[in-house]
Amino acid sequence: MQLDIDKIFCCHHPSPKLAERKYKLIDFFSSNNLNVEWVESGAPEETKQYNNDSLVHKIMTRGPVECRNNIDKSKDLSYRSMSLILKHNYCYEQQIENNYENILILEDDVDLFGVFSETYFNKCMKEFKQLNLGMLFLGSCCGLHYPNTEPDKYVYFSEDLRSRCTHCYILNIDTAKKLLKYVYNMFDSVDWQLNSIIEWENIKTGWGEPSITQLNYESSLQ
């Protein structure tokens, strides 16, 4: 594949339980001649140096059922959530440091084995640029889709769009600079945190249709 993107990152926690995810994606990247940087830093243990009171509170009040009113489970999930945020922050930092105009960020549960292709991606990038977007969420979960899609159009924008999970999204360098204003202010899970920043910074955000799903994903949100 020849993708119209300056850099691809894939976030992965190096755990034996998650190794199969990485092996599948390595095969996909290799067979399609895609150069991808794996982001495995920011282990949960490293996150304990940061304040996570706000995040723990949100997990206990609106997170998975098994975490509600359970401080130990909520803290454990908060460390894992913060670990993922650190991985995404690393991607933003690298984008700015290396002057990448546009980057693609993936997570290791992304399903690239369906609609994702060179034609699909490059058409999305063309429309992303035409709409002058700051972020484009190609990934989706929980039944989030743009209504009233059109034939031969992949990218949609309206002022009220926010994040749509973080397993497959594009951002430009100006947006990365805005996101890094909040780099260690980890007050929510990564997608909900992005929702707030998108609103505060007035980031022009689009959704891709058809979207990229997650592998074996079932939402634990109620």
Secondary structure by P-SEA (a helix, b strand, c coil): ccccccbbbbbbcccccaaaaaaaaaaaaaaaccbbbbbcccccccccccccaaaaaaaaccccccccccaaaaaaaaaaaaaaaaaaaaaaaaaaaacccbbbbbcccccccccccaaaaaaaaaaaaaacccccccccccccccccccccccccccccccccccccccccaaaaaaaacccccccccaaaaaaaaaaaaccccccccccccccccccccc
